[in-house]
């Protein structure tokens, strides 16, 4: 399979790239706009992932490069958490590795960052123009979707659905805070980031 001419992959890359750009610009959105668009994009990502052509075992032989660092992941998570405000609550995620109904808890911002992480690494490996890396990354993406982030995306989508239809998203959690408070939220992260480098 030529990954650069496969229709399902091209459509997926388009949606994944748009989602990554959207999450990277989260600070530019109000909570209502972010949640409303997130609701639509998560539905589309799930659909486009299920429509990807299944991978062959040979596809997973290439080397997959990790493009997103732990600090970048945390930066995305904190930006999403800031915009969601009090709506960044914990949700239950079904553990697919057990059959006894175990769940784990995660904040919405964690789930958004996890989906972003998987999509960003795939998109960057795809853009590397190394067919071997792109195929291996696609195989990893589909395997992780089945076992991990697909279930997380569905749990996140359920929570976002409830926010869209049953919550007053016009309320801005930070409308009474000073610009200085918002600035401190980001500067604390940047300061800690530079200490760890």
ZIVENJO-V233985 format. One record per helix or strand of 3 or more residues. SS is the DSSP state (~ for helix, > for strand). FROM is the first residue (numbers start at 0). TO is the last residue. Records with the same first field share a line. If there is no record, write none. Layout:
BEGIN
SS: FROM-TO + FROM-TO
END
This chain:
BEGIN
~: 6-23 + 25-27 + 30-49 + 56-60 + 69-86 + 107-126 + 130-165 + 178-195
>: 89-93 + 102-106
END
